């Protein structure tokens, strides 16, 4: 889940039409979600093997 700070930054950059910042924040949010998924699947693999 995106942090409230990410969401606020995303909205502010959208309103101010700062496409570069909007894209940057969106990519940070996406990377955060990918990392969460990787951690989840690594933990699941450890539990399955153990």
C-alpha positions, 0 to 999 in steps of 0.5 A: 500500500502506498504511504500517505506521503506518496499519495499526497505528493502524487496528487500535488504533482498532478494538480500542478501539472508536474509530469516529471515529479508525478512519474517519479512518485508513481515509479517509487510507489510501484517499486515499493509494491514490487519489493513487498511482493518479493518479500512475501514470496521469499517468506512463503518459500521459506515457510513451504520448505521449512 
